[in-house]
Amino acid sequence: MGEEFWMPYILTKFFEKKSYQEDFIKGNFYLSSLATFTKTYAERGLIEAAAQGDRYAKGILDRQRNKSQRDVLEGTIASIPPSRAKEFPAEMREVMCTDVMIRALGYNYCNVMCFCKMEYRQQIFKEKMSIDWNEPNMKDFGEYAIIVKNPKEFIRRIDNAINNQNYQYICGDVNYHPMTLNNKPVNNKHSMTLGLDKPVLVKDFLKRSKKIDYDAFDKCDYYKNQNEWRIVVNNGVADEQLLRINVGNLSDIIEKVDRRDLANKMRELFLGFEVSPMEKEYYGNISRTEMKEVFYRLGENKGNLMVNIG
């Protein structure tokens, strides 16, 4: 097997409105629960709050309607071949086009903030430096953006703010995986996702799975073009509400820019030595394994079974 090829990257984030961009620079972080991305409907409370002018509730509703930001499989941790999923009738197992997955209910209470990685290649030829950017298509996420110029200081401020709240957190790269059928990768573009309402025990399901269980940093490769980096927070409460954290003013380490000017601004900052790449590692005050167990317990160690029919 060949070695994984890693490209350095700069951290960016996109916003639908300029006011959201300005609010971020002031240090106001709004972390949605994963339930926001998995539910295909809006709860009555969100609709009422949005109607009363709550712009954050409105933002959540917009994300639920935006297919690029909706992922019903967020929180999926493992899978088994259809033949082992006796919870489904035999005639249904015959038309499954993917393995049966389990989504841990505890991840409904996992709060996240998503960023985008802009990978680059740097070359020097005849004493001149050139930079090639791998700019993802993020037009569905907004016309306004920020660039993190000093990632180490950015992480330090996040760490201070979250530890002051006695929350647990991890931040780092999202990993993308193909859907599988009988534990082999499959192309699953034309299918419908169904789920069982009756939950099952996570540990019992994991005993039937040959895969290592995934966590909040694992997603279906359908979304790999988003090239995501995220902050994952546990506030210790079984609550799907938006989590608000202030990390302090970020204007000294953040550059704001319109999306259409992003690549040019990145090149300008880079050539002026005003921006540093993010290091490929996970930061936080808890390990990924420990965090998984925390969310399993918050969901009473239960999960919903999901499958694709096609």
C-alpha angles and dihedrals in degrees: 000000000000123000119264109260113228125194122198114246144195119225119240137168132201131215135195093217135035090231089061089052092051091046091054092052088054086060099254108144121189113194117194121209117247086245086072090064098039100049116086093200135054121244117240092244092058092049092050093047092049090049089054091055102265100152094193092056088048090051091054091050090050091052091051089055093045109088091202090062099037118088117168089191097061106129094028106148109175145355142211132199114268091249090067095048100090090165086082124065116256094247090056093048089056093063097044112121095191138035117273111265133200124217112202109232091217091070088070084077095048112110119209141181115200129214134176127238117223105201121202145184120220121203133177118204124172090348092305122116122219129185128204116198128207098212113188122218102257100155091122090060099058146283096260126075145174131212121213104225098179110034096177092056090042091056091045092056092046089050093050094047096047095043089051087060092048090237126144119237147170129186131190148094124339114231120217126215134183122244112257139212116197086354093301125113116260137183106245106178099127110049145098124241117226131180140196115241093209109082124225131206112273095216093051091052093047090056088062094047124087092197127091106251115257128222141200090301094062124084141165113275089239084087098044092110087070090067090204134201116183147184114228118197135185114196092182095247129110091231130128094202127122113272118220122202129171115210096179131258112325101186092113094057102029130075118202120212142159113259094242090057096044100105093047092048091049091052091048093051093044096049089048091052089239098127135053129204122249115249117240103246142094120260129195149095097271135042122252090244092052092046091053091055091049092055092044089057093046087057092047088250091289134127143180122244116235130189140172121232119198 
